[in-house]
């Protein structure tokens, strides 16, 4: 169960923008390049998530509204135990990938539970 209809609209909005993103419009930060081997992640995974975002399980808007672009933290299901968390920023028709890391799913469940409590 989701927190609210607004949350479902946010997820749908992000999925549509990710599907519409061409691989040539994905920009990787140097931070991601440095952490790629350290965190055992692949840039190819990101392209796969964007072309078929069905594994998007949670999204959270971040950042200052006055700065350029829309910044989000996205959780993609990898397995029964882990998710990949990707921090992105939509700037025009480009998507800037800020960082990516692996996270235990129990943390996501705690976040969703706290969001439900805040909405009540």
Protein Blocks (a to p, Z undefined) as FASTA:
>chain_A
ZZblklmmmmmmmmmmmmmpcfklpccdfklmmmmmmnopafklmmmmmmmmmlpmbdcd
edjfkbgcjdddddddfblmbccddddddehjbccdfbdcdddfklmmmmmmmmmmmmZZ
